[in-house]
């Protein structure tokens, strides 16, 4: 520009605008990353809560799930029921020698024996209301896989949460101590003389061309 003061002011204003723009770009990118990380952390938290709820429901239904302990518990329960069944058979056999066909006591003993047999059968085949929620032998492998899958998914989500949380903390620190990528070393001053164009050169070229 022909006015040196205006040229200085224009150069300084452009530098100031560039400085502001670089600051906005740096902060906006970091803030955007932090916001995305925060949203993802919230999603992972919801998933962790859901998995913890499923694991809690599972454990409330089946207790602190352990296949080995359940197998041992079933063995003990089946042994006790079988012992009761044998004793009931002996009691029925003994009572049949001294009772009549329609004896109500004998009918009750036979009904109790049938209940014990049904209970053993239901423990082998599936859930029984008499078994206090203990799964059947057929269900144990499936339940073990289901519980292992829930625990595995919960551990994976916990690891994802830990990683995201670390990245989020780093992004927050970057926001607080954002380094400037654009630095002004020296503001422009009004020039003592113009850099161009050369008036003498213009005159010479114009004369020769003419």
C-alpha positions as CSV (number, residue, x, y, z in Angstrom):
1,X,0.0,0.0,0.0
2,X,1.2,3.5,-0.7
3,X,0.5,4.5,3.0
4,X,3.2,3.0,5.2
5,X,1.1,3.4,8.4
6,X,-1.9,1.7,6.8
7,X,0.4,-1.2,5.6
8,X,1.7,-1.6,9.1
9,X,-1.8,-1.7,10.7
10,X,-3.1,-4.1,8.0
11,X,-0.1,-6.5,8.5
12,X,-0.5,-6.4,12.3
13,X,-4.3,-7.0,12.1
14,X,-3.9,-9.9,9.8
15,X,-1.3,-11.4,12.2
16,X,-3.7,-10.9,15.2
17,X,-6.6,-12.6,13.3
18,X,-4.3,-15.5,12.4
19,X,-3.2,-15.9,16.0
20,X,-6.8,-16.0,17.2
21,X,-7.7,-18.5,14.5
22,X,-4.9,-20.9,15.4
23,X,-5.9,-20.7,19.0
24,X,-9.5,-21.5,18.2
25,X,-8.4,-24.4,15.9
26,X,-6.2,-25.9,18.6
27,X,-8.6,-25.6,21.4
28,X,-11.6,-26.7,19.3
29,X,-9.9,-29.9,18.2
30,X,-8.9,-30.8,21.8
31,X,-12.3,-29.8,23.2
32,X,-14.0,-31.9,20.5
33,X,-11.9,-34.9,21.3
34,X,-12.6,-34.4,25.0
35,X,-16.4,-34.2,24.3
36,X,-16.3,-37.4,22.2
37,X,-14.3,-39.2,24.8
38,X,-16.8,-38.1,27.5
39,X,-19.8,-39.3,25.4
40,X,-18.1,-42.7,24.9
41,X,-17.3,-43.0,28.6
42,X,-20.9,-42.4,29.4
43,X,-21.9,-45.2,26.9
44,X,-19.4,-47.6,28.4
45,X,-20.7,-46.7,31.9
46,X,-24.2,-47.6,30.8
47,X,-23.0,-50.9,29.3
48,X,-21.0,-51.7,32.5
49,X,-24.1,-51.0,34.6
50,X,-26.2,-53.3,32.4
51,X,-23.7,-56.1,32.6
52,X,-23.4,-55.7,36.4
53,X,-27.1,-55.9,36.6
54,X,-27.2,-59.1,34.6
55,X,-24.5,-60.6,36.7
56,X,-26.3,-59.5,39.9
57,X,-29.5,-61.1,38.7
58,X,-27.7,-64.2,37.7
59,X,-26.0,-64.6,41.1
60,X,-29.3,-63.8,42.9
61,X,-30.9,-66.7,41.0
62,X,-28.0,-69.2,41.2
63,X,-25.9,-67.8,44.0
64,X,-22.2,-67.1,43.7
65,X,-21.9,-69.1,40.5
66,X,-19.2,-71.8,40.5
67,X,-19.7,-75.0,38.4
68,X,-17.7,-77.2,40.7
69,X,-19.6,-76.0,43.8
70,X,-22.9,-76.5,42.1
71,X,-22.0,-80.0,41.0
72,X,-20.9,-80.8,44.6
73,X,-24.1,-79.3,45.9
74,X,-26.2,-81.3,43.5
75,X,-24.3,-84.5,44.4
76,X,-25.0,-83.9,48.1
77,X,-28.6,-83.1,47.5
78,X,-29.2,-86.1,45.2
79,X,-27.5,-88.3,47.7
80,X,-29.7,-87.0,50.5
81,X,-32.9,-87.4,48.3
82,X,-31.9,-90.9,47.3
83,X,-31.3,-91.9,50.9
84,X,-34.7,-90.5,51.8
85,X,-36.2,-92.5,48.9
86,X,-34.5,-95.7,50.0
87,X,-35.8,-95.2,53.6
88,X,-39.2,-94.4,52.3
89,X,-39.3,-97.6,50.2
90,X,-38.3,-99.6,53.3
91,X,-40.9,-97.9,55.3
92,X,-43.6,-98.6,52.7
93,X,-42.5,-102.2,52.3
94,X,-42.6,-102.7,56.1
95,X,-45.9,-101.0,56.4
96,X,-47.6,-103.0,53.6
97,X,-47.3,-106.2,55.6
98,X,-49.5,-104.8,58.4
99,X,-51.9,-102.4,56.6
100,X,-54.9,-102.6,54.4
101,X,-55.0,-101.7,50.8
102,X,-56.7,-98.4,51.3
103,X,-54.8,-97.4,54.4
104,X,-54.4,-93.5,54.4
105,X,-51.0,-93.8,56.0
106,X,-49.8,-96.1,53.3
107,X,-51.2,-93.7,50.6
108,X,-49.4,-90.8,52.2
109,X,-46.1,-92.8,52.3
110,X,-46.5,-93.7,48.6
111,X,-47.3,-90.1,47.7
112,X,-44.1,-89.0,49.5
113,X,-42.1,-91.6,47.7
114,X,-43.5,-90.5,44.3
115,X,-42.6,-86.9,45.2
116,X,-39.1,-87.9,45.9
117,X,-38.9,-89.8,42.6
118,X,-40.3,-86.7,40.7
119,X,-37.8,-84.5,42.4
120,X,-34.9,-86.6,41.3
121,X,-36.2,-86.7,37.8
122,X,-36.7,-83.0,37.7
123,X,-33.2,-82.4,39.0
124,X,-31.9,-84.4,36.1
125,X,-34.2,-82.9,33.5
126,X,-34.7,-79.3,34.5
127,X,-35.8,-76.7,37.1
128,X,-37.9,-77.9,40.0
129,X,-39.7,-75.8,42.5
130,X,-38.5,-78.2,45.1
131,X,-34.8,-77.7,44.1
132,X,-34.5,-74.2,45.4
133,X,-33.5,-72.8,42.1
134,X,-30.6,-75.2,41.6
135,X,-30.0,-75.8,37.9
136,X,-30.2,-79.2,36.4
137,X,-27.1,-81.2,35.3
138,X,-27.9,-80.5,31.7
139,X,-28.1,-76.7,32.4
140,X,-24.7,-76.5,34.1
141,X,-22.5,-76.2,31.0
142,X,-24.8,-73.6,29.4
143,X,-25.0,-71.6,32.6
144,X,-21.2,-71.8,33.0
145,X,-20.7,-70.4,29.5
146,X,-23.3,-67.7,30.1
147,X,-21.7,-66.6,33.3
148,X,-18.2,-66.7,31.8
149,X,-19.4,-64.6,28.9
150,X,-21.0,-62.0,31.2
151,X,-17.8,-61.7,33.2
152,X,-15.6,-61.5,30.1
153,X,-17.8,-58.7,28.6
154,X,-17.7,-56.9,31.9
155,X,-13.9,-57.1,32.1
156,X,-13.6,-55.9,28.5
157,X,-15.8,-52.9,29.2
158,X,-13.9,-52.1,32.3
159,X,-10.6,-52.1,30.3
160,X,-12.2,-49.9,27.6
161,X,-13.4,-47.5,30.4
162,X,-9.9,-47.3,31.9
163,X,-8.3,-46.5,28.5
164,X,-10.9,-43.9,27.6
165,X,-10.7,-42.4,31.1
166,X,-6.9,-42.0,30.7
167,X,-7.3,-40.4,27.2
168,X,-10.0,-38.1,28.6
169,X,-7.7,-36.9,31.5
170,X,-5.0,-36.2,28.9
171,X,-7.4,-34.2,26.8
172,X,-8.4,-32.2,29.8
173,X,-4.8,-31.5,30.6
174,X,-4.2,-30.4,27.0
175,X,-7.1,-28.0,27.3
176,X,-5.6,-26.4,30.4
177,X,-2.0,-26.2,29.0
178,X,-2.6,-25.8,25.3
179,X,0.6,-25.0,23.5
180,X,0.4,-22.3,20.9
181,X,1.2,-23.4,17.4
182,X,1.4,-19.9,16.1
183,X,3.8,-17.4,17.7
184,X,4.3,-13.7,16.9
185,X,8.0,-12.9,17.1
186,X,7.7,-9.2,16.3
187,X,4.9,-6.9,15.3
188,X,5.2,-4.9,12.1
189,X,6.5,-1.4,12.1
190,X,5.8,1.4,9.6
191,X,8.4,1.1,6.8
192,X,10.9,4.0,6.2
193,X,10.8,3.4,2.4
194,X,8.7,1.3,0.1
195,X,9.9,-2.0,-1.2
196,X,8.3,-1.6,-4.6
197,X,7.4,-1.1,-7.2
198,X,10.4,0.9,-8.5
199,X,9.2,4.1,-10.1
200,X,12.4,4.5,-12.0
201,X,12.1,1.0,-13.5
202,X,8.5,1.7,-14.5
203,X,9.5,4.9,-16.2
204,X,12.3,3.2,-18.1
205,X,10.1,0.3,-19.2
206,X,7.3,2.7,-20.2
207,X,9.8,4.9,-22.2
208,X,11.4,2.0,-24.0
209,X,8.0,0.4,-24.8
210,X,6.7,3.6,-26.2
